[in-house]
Amino acid sequence: MGKTNNTFEAKYERAQLLLNYISSFPEYQPPRQWESITDVSNLLNTIAEVNAKELKLRTQYSELASMRQKAFRTAPDSLQKTVTLVLNAIKAQYGNRSKEYDTINAIAKTTRAIHRKEGQEKITELSYNSLIESFRSMIDEIQKFSVLYNPTVEQVTIEELTKKLNQLIELHTEVETVLEKLNEVKAQRQELYNGKNGLSERIKRIKSYIKVQYGVNSPEYEAIKSIKV
């Protein structure tokens, strides 16, 4: 026998099947209102709405997280590649033995260390924050140079670097906002399924009621006894 599908969606479908059964049972009378056909139906309607909301947010988060990954790491104009361009510009203008180069190279090493630490895995939320702060620090330090920073490549001018920093912050904030909403919906769904008087508890009670009301060998109990949520 194959394993039971325990996704929230599969549990919902099995609960809906049980509701269809008990709706057809003659004189179904649970001792608690929680297990009445009306209340179980209302709970399932709420769960359906939350499941749909979770799927929408999960899809949105996945798309935004992918965009963020590219913006920070893999795109041709990613933060990782921009930092390398900045370092090359500093080296070209000030020399690789200058204090300016040493200062920016130290910050660049911090960003590279984060990328190496994460390897092929997704960068954590904390690491994204660290990358943003390192990039902000790099821009601040460049602006402190006694000799004006004057790169020949427009992509690494202070104006363009500041614009990129703001874009990265905006994207990262958007991802974090959606993630927060997604986690809230997941917690809500968990409570609906497994909390006090949640779907799991109600299904167990319904099966017990059916067993007592109609009998262990009744067709009603036979129809629903194997349904698990």
SULVEN-V11688 format. One record per residue. N is the residue number from 1. RES is the residue in one small letter. SS is DSSP state (h for helix, s for strand, l for the rest). D_CENTER is the distance of its C-alpha to the mean C-alpha in Angstrom with 1 decimal. Layout:
# SULVEN-V11688
N:RES:SS:D_CENTER  N:RES:SS:D_CENTER
This chain:
# SULVEN-V11688
1:m:l:33.3  2:g:l:29.7  3:k:l:26.7  4:t:l:25.4  5:n:l:22.2  6:n:l:20.1  7:t:l:17.0  8:f:h:16.6  9:e:h:18.0  10:a:h:20.9  11:k:h:21.7  12:y:h:21.8  13:e:h:24.2  14:r:h:26.4  15:a:h:26.6  16:q:h:27.6  17:l:h:30.3  18:l:h:31.6  19:l:h:31.8  20:n:h:33.8  21:y:h:36.1  22:i:h:36.8  23:s:h:37.4  24:s:h:40.3  25:f:l:41.8  26:p:l:45.0  27:e:l:45.1  28:y:l:41.7  29:q:l:41.9  30:p:l:39.3  31:p:l:40.4  32:r:l:37.2  33:q:h:35.9  34:w:h:32.3  35:e:h:33.3  36:s:l:35.2  37:i:h:34.5  38:t:h:33.6  39:d:h:31.2  40:v:h:29.4  41:s:h:29.2  42:n:h:27.8  43:l:h:25.1  44:l:h:24.2  45:n:h:24.1  46:t:h:21.6  47:i:h:19.4  48:a:h:19.7  49:e:h:18.5  50:v:h:15.5  51:n:h:14.6  52:a:h:15.1  53:k:h:13.0  54:e:h:10.0  55:l:h:10.7  56:k:h:11.2  57:l:h:8.0  58:r:h:6.1  59:t:h:8.8  60:q:h:8.8  61:y:h:5.4  62:s:h:6.9  63:e:h:10.1  64:l:h:9.6  65:a:h:8.2  66:s:h:11.3  67:m:h:13.4  68:r:h:12.7  69:q:h:13.5  70:k:h:16.6  71:a:h:17.6  72:f:h:17.5  73:r:h:18.7  74:t:h:20.1  75:a:l:21.5  76:p:l:25.2  77:d:l:24.8  78:s:l:21.8  79:l:h:22.0  80:q:h:23.1  81:k:h:25.9  82:t:h:26.8  83:v:h:27.4  84:t:h:29.8  85:l:h:31.6  86:v:h:32.1  87:l:h:33.4  88:n:h:35.8  89:a:h:36.9  90:i:h:37.7  91:k:h:39.6  92:a:h:41.6  93:q:h:42.6  94:y:h:43.2  95:g:l:43.6  96:n:l:41.7  97:r:l:43.9  98:s:l:43.3  99:k:h:41.7  100:e:h:39.4  101:y:h:38.2  102:d:h:37.8  103:t:h:35.7  104:i:h:33.2  105:n:h:33.2  106:a:h:32.2  107:i:h:29.1  108:a:h:28.4  109:k:h:28.7  110:t:h:25.9  111:t:h:23.4  112:r:h:24.7  113:a:h:24.4  114:i:h:20.7  115:h:h:20.3  116:r:h:22.7  117:k:h:21.1  118:e:h:17.8  119:g:l:19.9  120:q:l:18.3  121:e:l:15.0  122:k:l:12.0  123:i:l:12.8  124:t:l:11.3  125:e:h:10.4  126:l:h:14.0  127:s:h:15.5  128:y:h:14.4  129:n:h:16.2  130:s:h:19.1  131:l:h:19.4  132:i:h:19.7  133:e:h:22.2  134:s:h:24.2  135:f:h:24.4  136:r:h:25.6  137:s:h:28.1  138:m:h:29.4  139:i:h:30.2  140:d:h:31.8  141:e:h:33.9  142:i:h:35.1  143:q:h:36.3  144:k:l:38.4  145:f:l:40.4  146:s:l:44.1  147:v:l:44.7  148:l:l:42.7  149:y:l:39.8  150:n:l:40.8  151:p:l:38.8  152:t:l:40.1  153:v:l:36.7  154:e:h:35.3  155:q:h:31.6  156:v:h:32.1  157:t:l:34.1  158:i:h:33.0  159:e:h:32.4  160:e:h:30.1  161:l:h:28.3  162:t:h:27.7  163:k:h:26.5  164:k:h:24.0  165:l:h:22.8  166:n:h:22.3  167:q:h:20.4  168:l:h:18.0  169:i:h:17.6  170:e:h:17.0  171:l:h:14.3  172:h:h:12.5  173:t:h:13.0  174:e:h:11.6  175:v:h:8.3  176:e:h:8.3  177:t:h:9.7  178:v:h:7.3  179:l:h:4.5  180:e:h:7.7  181:k:h:8.7  182:l:h:6.1  183:n:h:7.0  184:e:h:10.5  185:v:h:10.8  186:k:h:9.9  187:a:h:12.5  188:q:h:14.8  189:r:h:14.7  190:q:h:15.5  191:e:h:18.3  192:l:h:19.6  193:y:h:19.9  194:n:h:20.9  195:g:l:22.1  196:k:l:25.8  197:n:l:27.3  198:g:l:24.1  199:l:h:24.3  200:s:h:25.0  201:e:h:27.8  202:r:h:29.3  203:i:h:29.6  204:k:h:31.3  205:r:h:33.7  206:i:h:34.4  207:k:h:35.4  208:s:h:37.7  209:y:h:39.3  210:i:h:40.0  211:k:h:41.5  212:v:h:43.8  213:q:h:44.6  214:y:h:45.4  215:g:l:46.1  216:v:l:44.6  217:n:l:46.4  218:s:l:45.8  219:p:h:44.2  220:e:h:41.7  221:y:h:40.4  222:e:h:40.6  223:a:h:38.3  224:i:h:35.4  225:k:l:35.9  226:s:l:33.6  227:i:l:30.6  228:k:l:27.9  229:v:l:24.6
